[in-house]
Amino acid sequence: MFHFLIKMPLDIFKKDRLIDRLNTIFKEEEDLGYRAELVSQLRYHFSEHTMMISEQIEKFMSLVEDLDFKYKIEKGLVSETQKSEFQSSFPENTIEQWELFSKRFQ
């Protein structure tokens, strides 16, 4: 009964719908073992999504820091040593990554 719930991608902004669905399942299902399994599956599912969101936030913050430093280089706010260290490690496609990432939040 709950397999569709576990496999569907979670939309964190529609949590009320998820809570309503869980309440319905819990009212319909009397078997405590089934409920325990459902809770266990949901904990795993939420922790998996939380890790994915956390990884995306880390990538985003790294990208913002890289772009901020690139801006400082363009404005002449960093030393030549810092500039050469940064340029040797700066990925060429960061601007493209930023554009793709920002489109996801529009």
N, C-alpha and C positions, 0 to 999 in steps of 0.2 A: 504494500500500500504506500509506503513512504519512499520507495526507490526513485520516483520522479523528483521528489523534493531534494534528495541528496545529489542527484546528477545535474540539476538545473543550476546555471550560473546565478550566484546571488547578486541581487541588486540591493546594495546596502541602504539605498534611499527608500526602499519599499518594505521596510522591516515590519510595519503594521500588518501588511498582507501575510507575511510569513508567520507572525504571531497568531493571527486569526486562524491560519491553516493548522498550526500546531495545536491550538485549543480544540479545534474540531477533531483532529486525530485523537487527542487525549480523551475527549468525551466519548468517542466511538469505541476506543480500544480499552478493554478492561485488563488485558494481560500485562502485568508489571514487567515481565521479561522483555516484551516487545517495546515498552516505553523506555526501558533502560538501554536497549539496543539503539533506539531512535536518538536518545540523548547523546549516546556515545558517538554515533555517526555524525550528528550535528556539531558536536565539539570538534571532531576531526575536520569536518568541512569548513567550519568557521576559522579554525586555526590555520588551515591551508590558505584560505582567502586572505587572512590577516597577514600571513607571510608574503604573499604575492603583492599586496598593497604596500607593505613595508619596503619591499625591494624596489617597487616603482618610485616610491618617495625618495629613497636613497639615490636612485639614478637621476631623478629630477634635481635633487639638491646638488649633486655632483656637476650636473650640466649647468646649473645656475652659477655655481662657483667658477667653473671654467669660463663661462661667458663674461662674468664679472671681471675676471682677471684679464681676459682678452681686451675688454673695454679699457681697463687701466693701462694696458700696454699701448693701445691706440692713442690714449690721451697723454702718454709719457709719464705716468705716475709710478712706474716701477724701474728698478735698476736694470742695467744691461745683463747682469748675471741672472737675475730672476727671469728676465725676458727670454734669454736663450734656454734656460732650464724648462720653462713653460712651453716654449714653442717646440722643443724636442719631444715633449710628452702630450701635446695637444692633438687630439684626433681631428683629422681633416674634415670629417663629416659631422662635426658637432652642430653646426648651424642647421643642417638637414635634420638631424635628430631632434633639435629643438622645435623646428617647424612641425614635424610629425607629432611630437609629444603635445605641443600646444593645440593642435587640431583636435586631439582627443578630448579636450576640456572645453571646447567651444559649444 
